[in-house]
Amino acid sequence: MNPFQKNESKETLFSPVSTEEVPPRLLSLPKKPTPKICGSNYPLSIAFIVVNEFCERFSYYGMKAVLTLYFLYFLHWSEDTSTSIYHAFSSLCYFTPILGAAIADSWLGKFKTIIYLSLVYVLGHVVKSLGALPIIGGQMVHTVLSLVGLSLIALGTGGIKPCVAAFGGDQFEEKHAEERTRYFSVFYLSINAGSLISTFITPMLRGDVQCFGEDCYALAFGVPGLLMVIALVVFSMGSKIYRKPPPEGNIVTQVAKCIWFAISNRFNNRSGDIPKRQHWLDWAAEKYPKQLIMDVKALTRVLFLYIPLPMFWALLDQQGSRWTLQATRMNGNLGFFVLQPDQMQVLNPLLVLIFIPLFDLVIYRLVSKCGINFSSLRKMAVGMILASLAFAVAAAVEIKIDRMTPPQPGSQKIFLQALNLADDEVKVTVLGDENNTVLEESIKSFQKMPHYAQLHLKTKSQDFHFYLKYHNLSVYTKHSMEEKNWYSLIILEDGKNISSMMVKVEENKTTNGMTAVRFVNTLRKEVNISLGTDISLTVGEDYGVSAYTTLQSGEYPAVHCRTEDKNFSLNMGLLDPGAAYLFVIINRTSQDPQAWKMEHMPTTKLSIAWQLPQYALVTAGEVMFSVTGLEFSYSQAPTSMKSVLQAAWLLTVAVGNIIVLVVAQFSGLVQWAEFILFSCLLLVVCLIFSIMGYNYVPIKPEDLQEPADKHIPYTQRNMINLETKKTKL
């Protein structure tokens, strides 16, 4: 049942079509009065339903917030594959409500459907969390567990989606319609509250907690799973006080059968001798009642306007995929708080709660006072334009990121940086025809090279010969390097001689504001470095090089270090999020050793706050498009068709996610160009929708009023209005 069906007889909405008389069925409602909340007209049972919805939405959105980064950094999928699987999952979540509604209305009823599919939901979370544990199997096991878990979650969340809100509406008596309307407002608020809180918290569980030495995806998936368990327990607690209407048939199935019969009957009566009928749906008159056919006619007029809608959802739902991936390449340090890339999604539910009253109480009223007829279809068209502008802004931000991001070494290329740790300048020359002019100037002692030099390889892996000129000393050395990597040539001093070592530089792939650091120890003794309460490392003596260690960004003025006979502190200064640093521990004076700091791998300096305009635009577009679209649809279709409209609306979301999946897999465009593509496609669709809307003639509410026999089931109308006879197709 749809929550918007307030005063209609359920028998009218869901009676099966038959030529035999069906006796009316009575709802099995409890004989005792339903308990109320504090003496009001609100049933106590809705408290369990609202809490259940909050926990379930926390579970769903919390899990989904970290899903793209899980694919990218835990399963090591490409950005395109991560995006495709993310939207395939989203699409499945909007296809399964059709199945859930059919099960509830035709077989189990809403209560049992919610219970059984919630168990499937919980099982999916358990499997998904197990797939995020590094100690369980390899990547293939993790992949299988993840896909199985996501499939179960999609079945669970989609299956209960059309049942929970409608089941809450069933708890009210018909005389308490006003309270039922307020209940739906509270229900919608619980959805946004669950989304808002979970989208903020679960990225923190992922990034701020370390599991097995890396981001804790198992915890980020496990906590939403726990919330789903709580949702199931809370919902079950109200079992004895719920009103539980029995299953009464699915109107979606009834409409589909009516349309199929009309098409089949028209196809089987193609002869020119048979009189034509005014409308193609009139060919269903031999089997279905006139009122049902009239309702389906009104329904098809609205569904025709739904054809362009999936493109809007294709853009809106990329907040959790492409826009999150964009945020991973930006600086999340806001000064007072380090924002995780997947936390940016919290802006959407937050801005929705701000924009809905702002548009309703301020903007729409101002437009109306200006004498502008801002109809529902015009609002939806403006919403599309705003979403298109949001992706144009996202493309501009992406271009800015590309300009600020250091280029990546391509095929048969490497990037090389020389670090001179000797006490005087050293001339470095790369021997070979192509690379002998790479480093033309002498490198001063402890000089910070401003950039990396690019070297060309003849094969994927190659030995390079270097010529080092130090005072009157000439040294030849050889190092092997592989394509598509960054390297640092560290020049070492040993008395009056020099030598060199090659160190491979690794990109900092953390996405949670963490910083990567490594150390070179020039001392004659091993150094133990304490970077925190639970982070310590040991660097070997005589130019020992540590592995990378990740730690929180921020100020590190005094890092405790010790050798076998001495304790001292190093000032590491301010560490930016997402950067990678090299620290050389030196002792060039009689005082304590010091740390020479160098940004080993440059990072993008563009602030993540630059995403705020695109989130504001797309959320404003969502408020104008989504809320207005549902309102318009429900005003233009009969009450009996509202559940069909809801199903069709969800299907447009599913199709929109499929569009993103196809583009991500087959477009082959760079990211900013893909954003421009989506922006232009939506503008074209907006133009088509505007033309369709211009030619659409709105139906007045009084034209949708059903005849006086509206409380008679469709089956009984069939007995009254039509001659009962057997009809051959």
JOZIMO-V434443 format. One line per field, one symbol per residue. phi: phi as a letter, one per 20 degrees, with the letter a starting at -180 (. if undefined). psi: psi as a letter, one per 20 degrees, with the letter a starting at -180 (. if undefined). burial: b if it has 9 or more other C-alpha atoms within 8 Angstrom, else e. A space follows every 50 residues. Layout:
phi->???
psi->???
burial->???
//
This chain:
phi->.efeeedefffffcffebedfdffddfeefffgfgdelmeeeffffffff fgfgfffgfffffffdffffffdeeleffffgfffgfffffffdefgfff ffffedcenfffffffffffgfgffffffffdefedmdffffffffffff fffffffffegeeffffffffefffdffffffgffffffffffffffffe efffffeedeclnbgeffffeffgffffffgffffffegfdfecfffcnd fffffffffffffffffecefffeffdfcffffeffcdffffffffffff ffffffgffgffffeffefecfffffffdceefenebeefgfffffffff fffefgffffedfffffffeneeeffffffffgffffffgffffffffff fffeeffefeflccdccdcedfebfcedcefpfedfdfdedfdfflfeff beeedddecfcbeddddddcldddcdccbecdfmcdcceeeddcmedcbb cdceedffdfccmeddcbcddefecfdddderfccbbcdfflmfdeffce bffpecfbefcbdfcbdbcdeemedefneccdddecbeceefgcdedbff cfcfefffffeggfffffffffffefffffffffedcfgfdfffffffff ffffffffgfgfffecfmefffffffgfffffffffffffffffeedfef gffefeffefeeggfffffeecffbecef
psi->qqiingjqphhhhjpqpqjqppqqqqpmqqhqqpqroljajpqhhhghgg gggghghggghgghhjgghggghgikrrhggggghghgggghhihhhggg hggghifhrgghgggghhghgggggggghhijohioaahggggghghggh gggggghhhigihgghhhhiiqqhilhghhghghghghhhghggggghhh ghhhhghipppkjaqmhghhhgghhhhhgggggghhhjgijqpnqrpjqo hghggghgghgggghhhiliqihpqqqhqhiiijhhhqqhggggghghgh hghhiigihhhghhggijhieghghhhijrojojfiqopqgiihiihghg hghghghggghfghhgghhjjpnmrghhghghgggghghghgghgggggg ghhipqqppapkqrppppoojrjrqppppppqghjijgnhqqprpkpoph rqqpqpqhahpqpqpqppoocjppppqpqpqqqkrpqpoopqpncirqaq qppppppojqjkjqqpqqqpoiriqqpppojahjoqrpprrmkqprrqpp rqrapmhnppqqaijqqrqpoibppqpirpqppoorniaiaqqrppppoh oqrpipqiiiigghhgghhghgghggghggggghijqqhijhhgggghgh hhgghghhggggghhigjqrghhhghghggghgghggghggghhipoqpq hhiipqrhkiipqhhhhhhghqpoqppp.
burial->bbbebeebeebbbbbeeebeeeeeeeeeeeeeeeebbeeeebbbbbebbb bbbbbbbbbbbbbbbbbbbbbbbebebeeebbbbbbbbbbbbbbbbbbbb bbbbbbebbbbbbbbebbbbbbbbbbbbbbbbbeebeeeebbbbbbbbbb bbbbbbbbbbbbbbbbbbbbbbeeebbebbeebbebbeebbbbbbbbbbb bbbbbbbebbeeeebbbbbbbbbbbbbbbbbbebbeebeebebbbebbbb bbebbeebbebbbbbbeeeeeeeeeeeeebbbbbbeebbbebbebbbbbe ebbebbebbbbbbbbbbbbbbbbbbbbbebbbbbeeebbbbbbbbbebbb bbbebbbbbbebbbbebbeeeeebebbbbbbbbbbbbbbbbbbbbbbbbb beebbeeebeebbbbbbbbbbbeebbbbbbbeeebbebbeebbbbbeeee eebbbbbeebbbebbbbbbbeeeebebeeebbbbbbbbbbbbbeeeebbb ebeebeebeebbbbbbbbbbbbbebbbbbbbeeeebebbbbbbbbbeeee bebeebeebbbbbeeeebbbbbeebbbbbbbbbbbbbeeeeebbbebebb bbbbebbbeebebbbbbbbbbbbbbbbbbeebbbebbbebbbbbbbbbbb bbbbbbbbbbbbebbeeeeeebbbbbebbbbbbebbebbbebbeeeeeee eeebeeeeeeeebbbbbbbeebeeeeeee
//
